[in-house]
Amino acid sequence: MRVAFFGEGPATIELLEPLDENSDLSAFLAKHGEGLHHLALKVDDVAAALDDASARGFRLLDTGPKPGARQTLIAFVDPKRGDGVLIQFVQES
């Protein structure tokens, strides 16, 4: 996918463009159309954030941190809740 970031400081917008028709992002866009895909939250420790989310009853999509854009570590929380928003934890290196 192609990724572009806009803004600095406490709020940054990330735009995603799928480059493969068979990607997860392409499937999401086909089903939901353009709009909000996920909310990213900056955390000091992705692993600790996952543990905390799990302890609070959230279902996790990732069991541990994985590499993200701009040399970050990331992990996702399942959006199958009342609000339906995919949550991403982001840890800067």
Backbone as XML, in Angstrom:
<?xml version="1.0"?>
<chain id="A" units="angstrom">
  <residue number="1" name="MET">
    <atom name="N" x="0.837" y="-1.175" z="0.000"/>
    <atom name="CA" x="0.000" y="0.000" z="0.000"/>
    <atom name="C" x="0.881" y="1.236" z="0.000"/>
  </residue>
  <residue number="2" name="ARG">
    <atom name="N" x="0.329" y="2.318" z="-0.453"/>
    <atom name="CA" x="1.007" y="3.616" z="-0.421"/>
    <atom name="C" x="0.500" y="4.337" z="0.828"/>
  </residue>
  <residue number="3" name="VAL">
    <atom name="N" x="1.428" y="4.952" z="1.583"/>
    <atom name="CA" x="1.102" y="5.623" z="2.838"/>
    <atom name="C" x="1.589" y="7.061" z="2.777"/>
  </residue>
  <residue number="4" name="ALA">
    <atom name="N" x="0.754" y="7.998" z="3.224"/>
    <atom name="CA" x="1.139" y="9.407" z="3.313"/>
    <atom name="C" x="0.691" y="9.943" z="4.665"/>
  </residue>
  <residue number="5" name="PHE">
    <atom name="N" x="1.555" y="10.737" z="5.309"/>
    <atom name="CA" x="1.256" y="11.342" z="6.603"/>
    <atom name="C" x="1.160" y="12.854" z="6.433"/>
  </residue>
  <residue number="6" name="PHE">
    <atom name="N" x="0.193" y="13.463" z="7.143"/>
    <atom name="CA" x="0.009" y="14.902" z="7.129"/>
    <atom name="C" x="-0.123" y="15.396" z="8.557"/>
  </residue>
  <residue number="7" name="GLY">
    <atom name="N" x="0.576" y="16.491" z="8.878"/>
    <atom name="CA" x="0.500" y="17.086" z="10.200"/>
    <atom name="C" x="1.601" y="16.591" z="11.113"/>
  </residue>
  <residue number="8" name="GLU">
    <atom name="N" x="1.790" y="17.329" z="12.197"/>
    <atom name="CA" x="2.774" y="16.974" z="13.213"/>
    <atom name="C" x="2.190" y="17.282" z="14.577"/>
  </residue>
  <residue number="9" name="GLY">
    <atom name="N" x="2.870" y="16.839" z="15.611"/>
    <atom name="CA" x="2.402" y="17.112" z="16.968"/>
    <atom name="C" x="1.424" y="16.064" z="17.437"/>
  </residue>
  <residue number="10" name="PRO">
    <atom name="N" x="0.438" y="16.470" z="18.239"/>
    <atom name="CA" x="-0.450" y="15.487" z="18.872"/>
    <atom name="C" x="-1.423" y="14.812" z="17.902"/>
  </residue>
  <residue number="11" name="ALA">
    <atom name="N" x="-1.630" y="15.356" z="16.722"/>
    <atom name="CA" x="-2.568" y="14.743" z="15.777"/>
    <atom name="C" x="-1.934" y="14.667" z="14.391"/>
  </residue>
  <residue number="12" name="THR">
    <atom name="N" x="-1.950" y="13.491" z="13.821"/>
    <atom name="CA" x="-1.421" y="13.264" z="12.479"/>
    <atom name="C" x="-2.444" y="12.457" z="11.701"/>
  </residue>
  <residue number="13" name="ILE">
    <atom name="N" x="-2.612" y="12.801" z="10.444"/>
    <atom name="CA" x="-3.510" y="12.059" z="9.561"/>
    <atom name="C" x="-2.660" y="11.152" z="8.679"/>
  </residue>
  <residue number="14" name="GLU">
    <atom name="N" x="-3.049" y="9.875" z="8.599"/>
    <atom name="CA" x="-2.371" y="8.910" z="7.740"/>
    <atom name="C" x="-3.359" y="8.471" z="6.670"/>
  </residue>
  <residue number="15" name="LEU">
    <atom name="N" x="-2.970" y="8.630" z="5.409"/>
    <atom name="CA" x="-3.810" y="8.180" z="4.301"/>
    <atom name="C" x="-3.215" y="6.906" z="3.715"/>
  </residue>
  <residue number="16" name="LEU">
    <atom name="N" x="-4.075" y="5.942" z="3.432"/>
    <atom name="CA" x="-3.643" y="4.651" z="2.897"/>
    <atom name="C" x="-4.273" y="4.430" z="1.532"/>
  </residue>
  <residue number="17" name="GLU">
    <atom name="N" x="-3.470" y="3.958" z="0.594"/>
    <atom name="CA" x="-3.972" y="3.624" z="-0.739"/>
    <atom name="C" x="-3.546" y="2.197" z="-1.075"/>
  </residue>
  <residue number="18" name="PRO">
    <atom name="N" x="-4.504" y="1.311" z="-1.306"/>
    <atom name="CA" x="-4.121" y="-0.055" z="-1.661"/>
    <atom name="C" x="-3.510" y="-0.086" z="-3.062"/>
  </residue>
  <residue number="19" name="LEU">
    <atom name="N" x="-2.475" y="-0.893" z="-3.227"/>
    <atom name="CA" x="-1.828" y="-1.058" z="-4.533"/>
    <atom name="C" x="-2.111" y="-2.443" z="-5.117"/>
  </residue>
  <residue number="20" name="ASP">
    <atom name="N" x="-2.858" y="-3.250" z="-4.375"/>
    <atom name="CA" x="-3.193" y="-4.607" z="-4.791"/>
    <atom name="C" x="-4.683" y="-4.834" z="-4.556"/>
  </residue>
  <residue number="21" name="GLU">
    <atom name="N" x="-5.393" y="-5.237" z="-5.589"/>
    <atom name="CA" x="-6.841" y="-5.461" z="-5.476"/>
    <atom name="C" x="-7.199" y="-6.546" z="-4.462"/>
  </residue>
  <residue number="22" name="ASN">
    <atom name="N" x="-6.257" y="-7.413" z="-4.146"/>
    <atom name="CA" x="-6.522" y="-8.533" z="-3.248"/>
    <atom name="C" x="-6.068" y="-8.281" z="-1.814"/>
  </residue>
  <residue number="23" name="SER">
    <atom name="N" x="-5.707" y="-7.048" z="-1.481"/>
    <atom name="CA" x="-5.233" y="-6.737" z="-0.135"/>
    <atom name="C" x="-6.402" y="-6.591" z="0.842"/>
  </residue>
  <residue number="24" name="ASP">
    <atom name="N" x="-6.080" y="-6.675" z="2.133"/>
    <atom name="CA" x="-7.100" y="-6.458" z="3.170"/>
    <atom name="C" x="-7.701" y="-5.063" z="3.059"/>
  </residue>
  <residue number="25" name="LEU">
    <atom name="N" x="-6.863" y="-4.070" z="2.741"/>
    <atom name="CA" x="-7.357" y="-2.698" z="2.620"/>
    <atom name="C" x="-8.317" y="-2.569" z="1.439"/>
  </residue>
  <residue number="26" name="SER">
    <atom name="N" x="-8.008" y="-3.206" z="0.322"/>
    <atom name="CA" x="-8.921" y="-3.179" z="-0.828"/>
    <atom name="C" x="-10.261" y="-3.808" z="-0.470"/>
  </residue>
  <residue number="27" name="ALA">
    <atom name="N" x="-10.219" y="-4.909" z="0.263"/>
    <atom name="CA" x="-11.463" y="-5.571" z="0.682"/>
    <atom name="C" x="-12.271" y="-4.660" z="1.606"/>
  </residue>
  <residue number="28" name="PHE">
    <atom name="N" x="-11.593" y="-3.976" z="2.529"/>
    <atom name="CA" x="-12.279" y="-3.054" z="3.438"/>
    <atom name="C" x="-12.969" y="-1.947" z="2.635"/>
  </residue>
  <residue number="29" name="LEU">
    <atom name="N" x="-12.246" y="-1.350" z="1.686"/>
    <atom name="CA" x="-12.814" y="-0.258" z="0.888"/>
    <atom name="C" x="-13.987" y="-0.740" z="0.036"/>
  </residue>
  <residue number="30" name="ALA">
    <atom name="N" x="-13.881" y="-1.943" z="-0.519"/>
    <atom name="CA" x="-14.978" y="-2.484" z="-1.326"/>
    <atom name="C" x="-16.232" y="-2.671" z="-0.475"/>
  </residue>
  <residue number="31" name="LYS">
    <atom name="N" x="-16.043" y="-3.076" z="0.765"/>
    <atom name="CA" x="-17.184" y="-3.339" z="1.650"/>
    <atom name="C" x="-17.746" y="-2.063" z="2.278"/>
  </residue>
  <residue number="32" name="HIS">
    <atom name="N" x="-16.852" y="-1.148" z="2.721"/>
    <atom name="CA" x="-17.282" y="0.012" z="3.502"/>
    <atom name="C" x="-17.189" y="1.349" z="2.764"/>
  </residue>
  <residue number="33" name="GLY">
    <atom name="N" x="-16.452" y="1.407" z="1.688"/>
    <atom name="CA" x="-16.218" y="2.678" z="0.991"/>
    <atom name="C" x="-15.137" y="3.470" z="1.696"/>
  </residue>
  <residue number="34" name="GLU">
    <atom name="N" x="-14.866" y="4.642" z="1.173"/>
    <atom name="CA" x="-13.831" y="5.498" z="1.757"/>
    <atom name="C" x="-14.283" y="6.006" z="3.114"/>
  </residue>
  <residue number="35" name="GLY">
    <atom name="N" x="-13.323" y="6.274" z="3.991"/>
    <atom name="CA" x="-13.647" y="6.810" z="5.305"/>
    <atom name="C" x="-12.648" y="6.350" z="6.335"/>
  </residue>
  <residue number="36" name="LEU">
    <atom name="N" x="-13.063" y="6.381" z="7.587"/>
    <atom name="CA" x="-12.205" y="6.004" z="8.701"/>
    <atom name="C" x="-11.923" y="4.508" z="8.671"/>
  </residue>
  <residue number="37" name="HIS">
    <atom name="N" x="-10.658" y="4.159" z="8.683"/>
    <atom name="CA" x="-10.272" y="2.743" z="8.739"/>
    <atom name="C" x="-9.892" y="2.352" z="10.157"/>
  </residue>
  <residue number="38" name="HIS">
    <atom name="N" x="-9.089" y="3.190" z="10.830"/>
    <atom name="CA" x="-8.709" y="2.875" z="12.208"/>
    <atom name="C" x="-8.282" y="4.134" z="12.947"/>
  </residue>
  <residue number="39" name="LEU">
    <atom name="N" x="-8.250" y="4.020" z="14.264"/>
    <atom name="CA" x="-7.786" y="5.088" z="15.143"/>
    <atom name="C" x="-6.489" y="4.613" z="15.773"/>
  </residue>
  <residue number="40" name="ALA">
    <atom name="N" x="-5.420" y="5.360" z="15.565"/>
    <atom name="CA" x="-4.112" y="4.989" z="16.114"/>
    <atom name="C" x="-3.853" y="5.789" z="17.390"/>
  </residue>
  <residue number="41" name="LEU">
    <atom name="N" x="-3.418" y="5.072" z="18.419"/>
    <atom name="CA" x="-3.114" y="5.692" z="19.702"/>
    <atom name="C" x="-1.634" y="5.511" z="20.005"/>
  </residue>
  <residue number="42" name="LYS">
    <atom name="N" x="-0.941" y="6.613" z="20.257"/>
    <atom name="CA" x="0.475" y="6.549" z="20.602"/>
    <atom name="C" x="0.609" y="6.052" z="22.039"/>
  </residue>
  <residue number="43" name="VAL">
    <atom name="N" x="1.438" y="5.019" z="22.214"/>
    <atom name="CA" x="1.673" y="4.438" z="23.539"/>
    <atom name="C" x="3.179" y="4.319" z="23.761"/>
  </residue>
  <residue number="44" name="ASP">
    <atom name="N" x="3.580" y="4.237" z="25.026"/>
    <atom name="CA" x="4.998" y="4.063" z="25.344"/>
    <atom name="C" x="5.455" y="2.629" z="25.107"/>
  </residue>
  <residue number="45" name="ASP">
    <atom name="N" x="4.531" y="1.659" z="25.255"/>
    <atom name="CA" x="4.885" y="0.248" z="25.178"/>
    <atom name="C" x="3.708" y="-0.523" z="24.587"/>
  </residue>
  <residue number="46" name="VAL">
    <atom name="N" x="3.841" y="-0.961" z="23.340"/>
    <atom name="CA" x="2.751" y="-1.670" z="22.662"/>
    <atom name="C" x="2.391" y="-2.957" z="23.392"/>
  </residue>
  <residue number="47" name="ALA">
    <atom name="N" x="3.393" y="-3.711" z="23.829"/>
    <atom name="CA" x="3.113" y="-4.971" z="24.527"/>
    <atom name="C" x="2.299" y="-4.727" z="25.788"/>
  </residue>
  <residue number="48" name="ALA">
    <atom name="N" x="2.639" y="-3.705" z="26.550"/>
    <atom name="CA" x="1.899" y="-3.377" z="27.768"/>
    <atom name="C" x="0.482" y="-2.912" z="27.427"/>
  </residue>
  <residue number="49" name="ALA">
    <atom name="N" x="0.330" y="-2.149" z="26.351"/>
    <atom name="CA" x="-0.997" y="-1.690" z="25.930"/>
    <atom name="C" x="-1.876" y="-2.879" z="25.533"/>
  </residue>
  <residue number="50" name="LEU">
    <atom name="N" x="-1.290" y="-3.869" z="24.853"/>
    <atom name="CA" x="-2.036" y="-5.076" z="24.504"/>
    <atom name="C" x="-2.471" y="-5.831" z="25.756"/>
  </residue>
  <residue number="51" name="ASP">
    <atom name="N" x="-1.557" y="-5.973" z="26.697"/>
    <atom name="CA" x="-1.886" y="-6.662" z="27.952"/>
    <atom name="C" x="-3.026" y="-5.952" z="28.672"/>
  </residue>
  <residue number="52" name="ASP">
    <atom name="N" x="-2.962" y="-4.626" z="28.727"/>
    <atom name="CA" x="-3.991" y="-3.841" z="29.396"/>
    <atom name="C" x="-5.338" y="-3.982" z="28.680"/>
  </residue>
  <residue number="53" name="ALA">
    <atom name="N" x="-5.316" y="-3.895" z="27.351"/>
    <atom name="CA" x="-6.555" y="-4.027" z="26.581"/>
    <atom name="C" x="-7.180" y="-5.406" z="26.799"/>
  </residue>
  <residue number="54" name="SER">
    <atom name="N" x="-6.343" y="-6.445" z="26.795"/>
    <atom name="CA" x="-6.833" y="-7.801" z="27.014"/>
    <atom name="C" x="-7.442" y="-7.950" z="28.411"/>
  </residue>
  <residue number="55" name="ALA">
    <atom name="N" x="-6.760" y="-7.392" z="29.407"/>
    <atom name="CA" x="-7.260" y="-7.460" z="30.788"/>
    <atom name="C" x="-8.589" y="-6.733" z="30.942"/>
  </residue>
  <residue number="56" name="ARG">
    <atom name="N" x="-8.843" y="-5.752" z="30.090"/>
    <atom name="CA" x="-10.097" y="-4.995" z="30.138"/>
    <atom name="C" x="-11.189" y="-5.622" z="29.265"/>
  </residue>
  <residue number="57" name="GLY">
    <atom name="N" x="-10.898" y="-6.794" z="28.705"/>
    <atom name="CA" x="-11.909" y="-7.518" z="27.950"/>
    <atom name="C" x="-11.920" y="-7.283" z="26.455"/>
  </residue>
  <residue number="58" name="PHE">
    <atom name="N" x="-10.970" y="-6.538" z="25.920"/>
    <atom name="CA" x="-10.908" y="-6.331" z="24.480"/>
    <atom name="C" x="-10.306" y="-7.556" z="23.811"/>
  </residue>
  <residue number="59" name="ARG">
    <atom name="N" x="-10.821" y="-7.903" z="22.637"/>
    <atom name="CA" x="-10.233" y="-8.978" z="21.843"/>
    <atom name="C" x="-9.107" y="-8.388" z="21.011"/>
  </residue>
  <residue number="60" name="LEU">
    <atom name="N" x="-8.003" y="-9.091" z="20.946"/>
    <atom name="CA" x="-6.831" y="-8.600" z="20.234"/>
    <atom name="C" x="-6.725" y="-9.256" z="18.867"/>
  </residue>
  <residue number="61" name="LEU">
    <atom name="N" x="-6.250" y="-8.485" z="17.887"/>
    <atom name="CA" x="-5.922" y="-9.053" z="16.587"/>
    <atom name="C" x="-4.460" y="-9.482" z="16.551"/>
  </residue>
  <residue number="62" name="ASP">
    <atom name="N" x="-3.628" y="-8.852" z="17.362"/>
    <atom name="CA" x="-2.200" y="-9.162" z="17.427"/>
    <atom name="C" x="-1.844" y="-9.602" z="18.843"/>
  </residue>
  <residue number="63" name="THR">
    <atom name="N" x="-0.960" y="-10.593" z="18.943"/>
    <atom name="CA" x="-0.527" y="-11.067" z="20.255"/>
    <atom name="C" x="0.736" y="-10.371" z="20.731"/>
  </residue>
  <residue number="64" name="GLY">
    <atom name="N" x="1.356" y="-9.604" z="19.845"/>
    <atom name="CA" x="2.567" y="-8.867" z="20.194"/>
    <atom name="C" x="2.833" y="-7.780" z="19.175"/>
  </residue>
  <residue number="65" name="PRO">
    <atom name="N" x="3.795" y="-6.906" z="19.480"/>
    <atom name="CA" x="4.140" y="-5.822" z="18.560"/>
    <atom name="C" x="4.710" y="-6.350" z="17.248"/>
  </residue>
  <residue number="66" name="LYS">
    <atom name="N" x="4.466" y="-5.585" z="16.173"/>
    <atom name="CA" x="5.048" y="-5.889" z="14.869"/>
    <atom name="C" x="5.505" y="-4.586" z="14.225"/>
  </residue>
  <residue number="67" name="PRO">
    <atom name="N" x="6.388" y="-4.649" z="13.234"/>
    <atom name="CA" x="6.886" y="-3.425" z="12.608"/>
    <atom name="C" x="5.771" y="-2.654" z="11.910"/>
  </residue>
  <residue number="68" name="GLY">
    <atom name="N" x="5.821" y="-1.320" z="12.050"/>
    <atom name="CA" x="4.861" y="-0.447" z="11.392"/>
    <atom name="C" x="5.577" y="0.591" z="10.542"/>
  </residue>
  <residue number="69" name="ALA">
    <atom name="N" x="4.832" y="1.547" z="10.026"/>
    <atom name="CA" x="5.392" y="2.617" z="9.204"/>
    <atom name="C" x="6.308" y="3.516" z="10.035"/>
  </residue>
  <residue number="70" name="ARG">
    <atom name="N" x="7.264" y="4.096" z="9.399"/>
    <atom name="CA" x="8.196" y="5.071" z="10.004"/>
    <atom name="C" x="8.913" y="4.497" z="11.223"/>
  </residue>
  <residue number="71" name="GLN">
    <atom name="N" x="9.342" y="3.246" z="11.138"/>
    <atom name="CA" x="10.118" y="2.572" z="12.182"/>
    <atom name="C" x="9.428" y="2.556" z="13.540"/>
  </residue>
  <residue number="72" name="THR">
    <atom name="N" x="8.131" y="2.281" z="13.522"/>
    <atom name="CA" x="7.361" y="2.158" z="14.756"/>
    <atom name="C" x="7.066" y="0.688" z="15.014"/>
  </residue>
  <residue number="73" name="LEU">
    <atom name="N" x="6.580" y="0.414" z="16.203"/>
    <atom name="CA" x="6.005" y="-0.880" z="16.526"/>
    <atom name="C" x="4.511" y="-0.672" z="16.653"/>
  </residue>
  <residue number="74" name="ILE">
    <atom name="N" x="3.721" y="-1.611" z="16.158"/>
    <atom name="CA" x="2.263" y="-1.464" z="16.163"/>
    <atom name="C" x="1.589" y="-2.769" z="16.569"/>
  </residue>
  <residue number="75" name="ALA">
    <atom name="N" x="0.317" y="-2.676" z="16.922"/>
    <atom name="CA" x="-0.555" y="-3.827" z="17.162"/>
    <atom name="C" x="-1.996" y="-3.336" z="17.099"/>
  </residue>
  <residue number="76" name="PHE">
    <atom name="N" x="-2.903" y="-4.253" z="16.797"/>
    <atom name="CA" x="-4.307" y="-3.888" z="16.612"/>
    <atom name="C" x="-5.226" y="-4.595" z="17.599"/>
  </residue>
  <residue number="77" name="VAL">
    <atom name="N" x="-6.312" y="-3.897" z="17.945"/>
    <atom name="CA" x="-7.396" y="-4.425" z="18.780"/>
    <atom name="C" x="-8.596" y="-4.645" z="17.859"/>
  </residue>
  <residue number="78" name="ASP">
    <atom name="N" x="-9.260" y="-5.767" z="18.027"/>
    <atom name="CA" x="-10.393" y="-6.166" z="17.192"/>
    <atom name="C" x="-11.507" y="-5.118" z="17.228"/>
  </residue>
  <residue number="79" name="PRO">
    <atom name="N" x="-12.042" y="-4.725" z="16.058"/>
    <atom name="CA" x="-13.106" y="-3.714" z="16.018"/>
    <atom name="C" x="-14.503" y="-4.272" z="16.285"/>
  </residue>
  <residue number="80" name="LYS">
    <atom name="N" x="-14.622" y="-5.552" z="16.555"/>
    <atom name="CA" x="-15.951" y="-6.146" z="16.758"/>
    <atom name="C" x="-16.471" y="-5.816" z="18.153"/>
  </residue>
  <residue number="81" name="ARG">
    <atom name="N" x="-16.815" y="-4.534" z="18.303"/>
    <atom name="CA" x="-17.411" y="-3.987" z="19.528"/>
    <atom name="C" x="-18.555" y="-3.078" z="19.093"/>
  </residue>
  <residue number="82" name="GLY">
    <atom name="N" x="-19.188" y="-2.463" z="20.036"/>
    <atom name="CA" x="-20.293" y="-1.557" z="19.722"/>
    <atom name="C" x="-19.902" y="-0.398" z="18.823"/>
  </residue>
  <residue number="83" name="ASP">
    <atom name="N" x="-18.694" y="0.156" z="19.022"/>
    <atom name="CA" x="-18.293" y="1.308" z="18.211"/>
    <atom name="C" x="-17.742" y="0.890" z="16.849"/>
  </residue>
  <residue number="84" name="GLY">
    <atom name="N" x="-17.296" y="-0.349" z="16.702"/>
    <atom name="CA" x="-16.828" y="-0.865" z="15.423"/>
    <atom name="C" x="-15.538" y="-0.265" z="14.899"/>
  </residue>
  <residue number="85" name="VAL">
    <atom name="N" x="-14.790" y="0.441" z="15.740"/>
    <atom name="CA" x="-13.563" y="1.108" z="15.286"/>
    <atom name="C" x="-12.356" y="0.212" z="15.555"/>
  </residue>
  <residue number="86" name="LEU">
    <atom name="N" x="-11.531" y="0.028" z="14.532"/>
    <atom name="CA" x="-10.270" y="-0.692" z="14.668"/>
    <atom name="C" x="-9.292" y="0.217" z="15.413"/>
  </residue>
  <residue number="87" name="ILE">
    <atom name="N" x="-8.707" y="-0.283" z="16.501"/>
    <atom name="CA" x="-7.763" y="0.489" z="17.299"/>
    <atom name="C" x="-6.355" y="-0.035" z="17.025"/>
  </residue>
  <residue number="88" name="GLN">
    <atom name="N" x="-5.434" y="0.899" z="16.793"/>
    <atom name="CA" x="-4.027" y="0.548" z="16.584"/>
    <atom name="C" x="-3.202" y="1.219" z="17.653"/>
  </residue>
  <residue number="89" name="PHE">
    <atom name="N" x="-2.356" y="0.447" z="18.331"/>
    <atom name="CA" x="-1.381" y="1.016" z="19.262"/>
    <atom name="C" x="-0.091" y="1.254" z="18.478"/>
  </residue>
  <residue number="90" name="VAL">
    <atom name="N" x="0.537" y="2.407" z="18.696"/>
    <atom name="CA" x="1.765" y="2.773" z="17.983"/>
    <atom name="C" x="2.824" y="3.199" z="18.993"/>
  </residue>
  <residue number="91" name="GLN">
    <atom name="N" x="3.981" y="2.575" z="18.890"/>
    <atom name="CA" x="5.133" y="2.913" z="19.757"/>
    <atom name="C" x="6.250" y="3.420" z="18.865"/>
  </residue>
  <residue number="92" name="GLU">
    <atom name="N" x="6.689" y="4.645" z="19.119"/>
    <atom name="CA" x="7.798" y="5.201" z="18.354"/>
    <atom name="C" x="9.121" y="4.639" z="18.865"/>
  </residue>
  <residue number="93" name="SER">
    <atom name="N" x="10.076" y="4.439" z="17.960"/>
    <atom name="CA" x="11.374" y="3.897" z="18.370"/>
    <atom name="C" x="12.221" y="4.956" z="19.030"/>
  </residue>
</chain>
